[in-house]
Amino acid sequence: MFRKRLLHFAQLSAIGLTGFYVGQNTDKFHNLLWNDSIIVDGKRVKSMPGLPVFGTVSAATPFTESSGGKDRVSQIMKYGFPSLDNVRSYDDFILSYDRRNRVPNWVFEHITQEHIAKNDQVDRSKCDFKPDESIHPFFRSQNTDYKGSGFDRGHMAAAGNHRLCQKHVDQTFFLTNMAPQVGEGFNRHAWNTLEKHVRKLTRVYTNVYCCTGPLYLPRRESDGKSYVRYQVIGANTVAVPTHFYKVVVGEARDGSLDMEAYVMPNQKIPDETPVSAFMVPPESIEKAAGLLFFDKIHRSKLNRINGKKV
């Protein structure tokens, strides 16, 4: 018993002495830490090997209590976060950023008729594609990655869904909200048609909640085996998704809820193809993406899924 107490006392003493030593040598420790650093884009970045234990949540813009930002986040994410990995909150949409692939994991929007109404104070032509400097330089995509690649910078949160003010539409042009999309026949046509369809849902529903993101789906090849293959572009190796998804929930005035789920291949699609041709069971997207959409809504509480009564 005496030996255990002596050991316990020695441990406490060691902790106390260590804390005292660190306190007395703070400047020395600071200098030692920053000696192990590098310069990136003219800024000193601490070298910290290893991976975080948990996902991170941070703001793309400074948050103040008076801004109303906190309430907006709770509005947009009313029915749950698909994941909590590297979440960025903008003024009118929320996203989770995939640092390895330099594209979003998912982007969440809350859309009403007010958000999409024509606004003479908002001019899309004034918007510039730009990197989000809240992302560590190692993990950012750049405009140079897309230049000459043959792919468009495809919006996940559509600019047309955020017309309340110029700042909102400006933020949809952050490259964190982009993924490489085939331009002709997809981004400028089929995908645009799906975005317009989501906006039209505001005529039926008081609130429309939309989650959008990329997929990397396997394909069976000539040897009979399935592979996940996708192109990367630019010096930062931005991943080109094989497909894109949208999962949408419409909330009617009486509180009833309907869900629609879509997957489109990232390729040229004939103009005559209706968006309904791309409807899929929402759980198939969840399995492929590793995400849970609208997990605060039990599926039995939905009135319809893809137009069919639950």
DASUL-V407797 format. One line per field, one symbol per residue. psi: psi as a letter, one per 40 degrees, with the letter a starting at -180 (. if undefined). A space follows every 50 residues. Layout:
psi: ???
This chain:
psi: dddddddddddddddddddddddefddddddddedgiihhfeihhhhgii iidiiihiidihhideeeddddddddfdeihdifhfhhhadeiiihhgdd efiidihhihhidddeihheehhdeeihhiiheehhddeiiiddddhede iighhdhhdeegediddddddeeiedeiihihchecdecddddddddddd deddidhhhhhiaiigiihhadeeihihhiiiiidefhhhidiiihhhhh hideeihiiihihhigihhhdehiddeehihdddddddefihhfeehhde eidihfehh.
